[in-house]
Amino acid sequence: MSTIQTNSVDPTLLTTMNGTKASTNTIQAAQDQFMTLLTTQMKNQDPLNPMDNAQVTSQLAQLSTVTGINQVNASINAMNANFQASQSLQAANMIGHGVLVPGNNIALTTTTNSAGVSATGGAYGLNLPQNISGGTVAITNAAGAVVKTINLGALSQGVQTLSWDGSTDSGGTAPAGTYSYTVKAASGASSVTPTNLEFGMVSSVSTSSQGVTLNLANLGSVAMNTVVQIF
């Protein structure tokens, strides 16, 4: 008896020559898997007790529901990507602008105009939940010592932009740097708790999976959606 010799081909070589089948997307993969299961179920059903139309219709309805949910998720992901790209472009236009965001820091700077006159100052703000009749702002240095106490007059509800000229309680001028402040405010005999706001210049913009952040000179990074006011 003669022997028939067969030559086997290395699977790796076949893969290299033929390539791999392109992967289908998530929606198509779910549909293919469902239809494979349904076909297998129908092939192996009991001929004397086959699936009725209601069962088939129910399973097809389930497939339609899963497909619809996957399509909605894909649409939402695409919309989110477009929104983030749009938000990044909007944020880029804020570079060079000043913003007020929640925080209790004051960046005190010294500027010199074309006439050689220097001026020191730092902006900050308050978001008042109601009108106040008065209050005080205590500004402290990095060591926690109070360098300036400012008396507030009557202020209206809402965002109030304030400034400190750098003067100290001792009559001098504080050096440039970052200070912090606390506020005590009242409306008549009742105390009022405002939201402290810090002012910063937008120097650059960053994007990540967490969204768009603004990088403020001397104050660090803040989320774009925390901006209360733009200048």
Secondary structure, 3 states (H helix, E strand, C coil): CCCCCCCCCCHHHHHHHHCCCCCCCHHHHHHHHHHHHHHHHHHCCCCCCCCCHHHHHHHHHHHHHHHHHHHHHHHHHHHHHHHHHHHHHHHHCCCCCEEEEECCEEEEEEEECCCCCEEEEEEEEEEECCCECEEEEEEECCCCCEEEEEEECCECCEEEEEEECCECCCCCECCCEEEEEEEEEEECCEEECCEEEEEEEEEEEEEECCEEEEEECCCEEEEHHHCCEEC
